[in-house]
């Protein structure tokens, strides 16, 4: 199984549920897990652990799927989307991406410039200005505290202080469901991030920082309008 298979499963959900397809990402992942398991049984990994193999596949490809879902709408706004790994790992970047990389890098003084660990980057292609970075995981416990750290680091420099940091997740362990009693992950989102968008059909108590995924593009439009 590869990302194209995952994308095709999403397109099937989109055919079935339209704009609400994002609410069925957890179901999609369960279906994908079964297909992945069948493939794995034919070609097992040396460790002999399907769960480990699946977790690696799911983590890497969820971010690609979210990037795929948002790209068309983001580009309609005159912005561009790129995967964080491309900036981190590529040696021969174009002039545009090289400038984007510089505009996102965090200055550690004598220890050099380093990129934050983010999955998706949204930027202005003409000014090379980074507008938004996104971390995406199946649950918050996988990386929410680290995402809060990067937000604080970005705030410390005039070049990066404007960058919005969001977390996009199916939130399969329900960390974001309720305002009270508040769980640690939701507290970090409410206090340290610019927001979180949840891919779910479950009811959640929304706030200015915790919203259903369908609100993401409207919020991005508002962010652009506020820049003018």
Backbone torsions as a table, in degrees:
resi	resn	phi	psi	omega
1	UNK	NA	142.1	178.6
2	UNK	-135.9	-176.0	-176.4
3	UNK	-62.0	-36.0	-179.8
4	UNK	-59.2	-37.1	177.2
5	UNK	-63.8	-41.5	179.3
6	UNK	-64.9	-42.6	178.9
7	UNK	-61.4	-40.9	179.5
8	UNK	-65.3	-36.5	175.7
9	UNK	-62.9	-40.0	178.4
10	UNK	-64.7	-42.7	-179.9
11	UNK	-62.8	-32.5	174.8
12	UNK	-65.5	-42.1	177.6
13	UNK	-64.4	-38.4	-179.7
14	UNK	-66.2	-37.5	177.0
15	UNK	-63.6	-37.0	-176.6
16	UNK	-81.4	-42.3	-171.0
17	UNK	-115.0	-4.2	179.0
18	UNK	62.7	-132.4	-177.0
19	UNK	-64.7	-16.9	179.5
20	UNK	-89.2	9.1	-178.0
21	UNK	-57.5	-34.0	-178.4
22	UNK	-59.9	-25.9	-178.2
23	UNK	-70.0	-11.9	-174.6
24	UNK	-111.2	21.7	-179.4
25	UNK	-63.2	-39.0	179.9
26	UNK	-64.6	-40.0	176.1
27	UNK	-63.0	-44.0	179.0
28	UNK	-57.1	-43.0	-179.4
29	UNK	-66.4	-34.9	176.5
30	UNK	-65.5	-42.5	177.1
31	UNK	-63.3	-43.0	-179.8
32	UNK	-63.5	-35.2	-179.1
33	UNK	-61.9	-39.8	179.7
34	UNK	-66.0	-42.5	177.8
35	UNK	-64.2	-42.9	179.2
36	UNK	-61.7	-39.7	180.0
37	UNK	-64.7	-41.3	178.4
38	UNK	-62.8	-41.6	176.6
39	UNK	-64.1	-42.2	-177.3
40	UNK	-64.5	-38.0	179.5
41	UNK	-62.9	-30.9	177.2
42	UNK	-77.2	-31.6	-179.1
43	UNK	-137.4	71.4	-176.1
44	UNK	-65.0	150.2	176.8
45	UNK	-75.5	156.5	-177.9
46	UNK	-55.2	-32.5	-178.3
47	UNK	-70.6	-20.2	-179.6
48	UNK	70.9	24.4	-176.3
49	UNK	-122.9	103.5	-178.4
50	UNK	-67.9	-39.3	-179.2
51	UNK	-56.7	-43.1	179.5
52	UNK	-63.6	-43.6	179.8
53	UNK	-64.2	-41.1	-179.6
54	UNK	-66.8	-43.4	-179.8
55	UNK	-58.9	-40.7	179.2
56	UNK	-65.5	-44.0	179.5
57	UNK	-64.0	-46.2	-176.5
58	UNK	-63.3	-45.0	-178.5
59	UNK	-62.3	-44.5	-177.8
60	UNK	-69.6	-37.3	-172.8
61	UNK	-92.5	-17.7	174.0
62	UNK	-63.0	-44.1	179.8
63	UNK	-63.0	-37.7	177.4
64	UNK	-65.5	-37.9	-179.5
65	UNK	-67.2	-43.6	178.5
66	UNK	-63.0	-41.9	177.1
67	UNK	-59.7	-43.2	178.9
68	UNK	-61.8	-42.8	-176.9
69	UNK	-63.6	-39.0	-173.9
70	UNK	-91.0	-19.6	-168.3
71	UNK	-57.5	-47.2	-176.7
72	UNK	-59.5	-46.2	-178.7
73	UNK	-68.5	-37.3	178.6
74	UNK	-65.6	-41.6	-179.1
75	UNK	-67.7	-27.9	175.4
76	UNK	-63.0	-23.0	179.5
77	UNK	-87.9	2.8	179.8
78	UNK	84.1	15.0	180.0
79	UNK	-107.9	169.5	177.2
80	UNK	-123.9	155.6	-179.5
81	UNK	-123.3	137.2	176.6
82	UNK	-141.5	148.5	176.4
83	UNK	-76.4	136.0	-178.3
84	UNK	-57.7	-34.6	-179.5
85	UNK	-62.6	-30.9	-178.9
86	UNK	-65.0	-40.9	177.7
87	UNK	-70.0	-37.0	-175.0
88	UNK	-71.3	-40.4	-168.2
89	UNK	-103.1	-23.8	-175.2
90	UNK	-72.3	136.1	179.7
91	UNK	-89.6	-37.2	-175.6
92	UNK	-110.7	74.0	-179.5
93	UNK	-78.3	151.7	172.7
94	UNK	-66.0	166.6	178.1
95	UNK	-58.4	-41.1	-179.6
96	UNK	-59.7	-51.3	-176.3
97	UNK	-71.8	-30.6	175.8
98	UNK	-62.4	-40.1	179.2
99	UNK	-70.4	-39.5	176.6
100	UNK	-59.9	-42.8	179.2
101	UNK	-59.8	-44.3	178.7
102	UNK	-63.7	-36.3	-177.5
103	UNK	-76.6	-9.1	178.2
104	UNK	-107.1	-20.4	-173.8
105	UNK	-63.6	144.8	178.2
106	UNK	-101.8	133.6	-176.4
107	UNK	-88.4	114.9	176.8
108	UNK	-101.9	29.4	176.7
109	UNK	62.5	-126.2	-178.2
110	UNK	-64.1	-14.0	-179.0
111	UNK	-95.4	7.2	170.0
112	UNK	88.8	-175.6	178.8
113	UNK	-96.3	135.0	-179.4
114	UNK	-139.9	141.1	178.7
115	UNK	-77.6	143.8	172.2
116	UNK	-68.1	153.9	177.9
117	UNK	-82.2	92.2	178.1
118	UNK	-129.2	155.9	-173.7
119	UNK	-92.9	-36.7	-174.6
120	UNK	-134.9	138.6	-178.8
121	UNK	-125.2	132.0	176.6
122	UNK	-115.6	128.6	-174.7
123	UNK	-144.5	162.5	174.2
124	UNK	-80.4	119.9	-177.2
125	UNK	-69.9	-22.2	-179.3
126	UNK	-86.0	-44.2	-177.7
127	UNK	-92.0	-8.7	-176.7
128	UNK	61.9	20.9	-176.7
129	UNK	-85.7	125.7	177.7
130	UNK	-78.0	126.6	-176.7
131	UNK	-101.3	-43.5	-173.6
132	UNK	-142.5	142.4	167.2
133	UNK	-124.1	146.8	-175.8
134	UNK	-128.8	133.6	166.6
135	UNK	-105.1	140.6	-178.2
136	UNK	-136.2	122.3	177.9
137	UNK	-141.9	161.1	-178.2
138	UNK	-68.3	-37.1	176.0
139	UNK	-130.5	161.4	-179.1
140	UNK	-71.9	-32.8	-174.4
141	UNK	-62.9	-17.3	-178.2
142	UNK	-70.0	-30.3	-177.6
143	UNK	-162.1	18.8	-172.7
144	UNK	-70.3	-40.2	-179.6
145	UNK	-64.5	-39.8	178.5
146	UNK	-63.8	-38.7	178.5
147	UNK	-64.3	-38.9	175.7
148	UNK	-62.1	-37.5	177.5
149	UNK	-61.7	-44.7	-178.6
150	UNK	-65.1	-35.8	177.1
151	UNK	-61.1	-44.3	-180.0
152	UNK	-64.0	-38.4	178.3
153	UNK	-67.2	-41.2	179.0
154	UNK	-63.5	-33.8	-180.0
155	UNK	-67.8	-20.4	-173.2
156	UNK	-80.2	-5.7	-176.9
157	UNK	-127.7	137.6	-179.7
158	UNK	-59.4	-30.9	-177.8
159	UNK	-70.0	-29.2	-172.3
160	UNK	-119.5	-1.7	-172.1
161	UNK	-64.8	-22.6	-178.2
162	UNK	-81.2	-13.8	-172.6
163	UNK	-68.4	127.0	177.8
164	UNK	-84.0	138.0	-179.0
165	UNK	-117.0	117.9	-178.2
166	UNK	-119.6	156.3	175.2
167	UNK	-120.7	125.3	179.4
168	UNK	-115.2	128.0	-170.9
169	UNK	-156.6	148.3	168.0
170	UNK	-73.8	-14.0	178.1
171	UNK	50.2	57.1	-172.6
172	UNK	-69.1	-14.9	176.6
173	UNK	-100.9	7.4	172.5
174	UNK	70.5	25.1	-179.2
175	UNK	-62.8	-32.7	-174.8
176	UNK	-95.7	1.3	-170.7
177	UNK	-61.2	-46.0	-173.5
178	UNK	-118.9	148.0	173.5
179	UNK	-75.1	-40.1	179.4
180	UNK	-140.8	137.2	-4.6
181	UNK	-67.9	131.3	-174.4
182	UNK	-79.0	136.5	174.4
183	UNK	-90.5	160.0	-174.6
184	UNK	-57.6	-42.3	-178.8
185	UNK	-61.0	-42.0	179.0
186	UNK	-68.1	-36.9	177.9
187	UNK	-60.1	-40.7	179.1
188	UNK	-64.9	-43.3	177.9
189	UNK	-60.5	-47.9	-175.6
190	UNK	-65.8	-35.7	-174.3
191	UNK	-95.2	-38.6	-167.6
192	UNK	-110.0	-21.9	-178.7
193	UNK	-103.1	173.2	175.5
194	UNK	-89.2	-12.1	176.6
195	UNK	158.1	168.6	176.7
196	UNK	-140.0	141.0	-179.8
197	UNK	-120.3	128.7	-169.5
198	UNK	-108.3	127.6	178.2
199	UNK	-92.6	88.8	-175.4
200	UNK	-154.8	157.1	170.6
201	UNK	-102.1	-1.5	177.6
202	UNK	-75.6	155.9	176.7
203	UNK	-77.3	132.6	174.6
204	UNK	-127.6	150.8	174.9
205	UNK	-82.7	104.9	-176.1
206	UNK	-80.2	160.5	175.6
207	UNK	-146.4	-171.7	177.4
208	UNK	-69.3	-16.1	-178.1
209	UNK	-110.5	-22.2	-178.0
210	UNK	-119.3	116.0	-173.9
211	UNK	-141.8	161.2	171.3
212	UNK	-68.5	151.0	-174.4
213	UNK	-58.7	-28.3	-177.5
214	UNK	-61.3	-18.2	-178.3
215	UNK	-87.0	-6.3	-173.1
216	UNK	-60.2	-50.0	-176.0
217	UNK	-65.9	-40.4	177.6
218	UNK	-61.4	-40.3	178.7
219	UNK	-67.2	-35.3	177.6
220	UNK	-66.4	-40.3	176.6
221	UNK	-60.8	-43.7	179.3
222	UNK	-63.0	-40.2	177.9
223	UNK	-60.8	-42.3	177.9
224	UNK	-64.6	-43.4	-179.3
225	UNK	-63.3	-35.8	-179.3
226	UNK	-71.1	-18.7	178.4
227	UNK	-76.9	-23.6	-173.4
228	UNK	-77.1	NA	NA
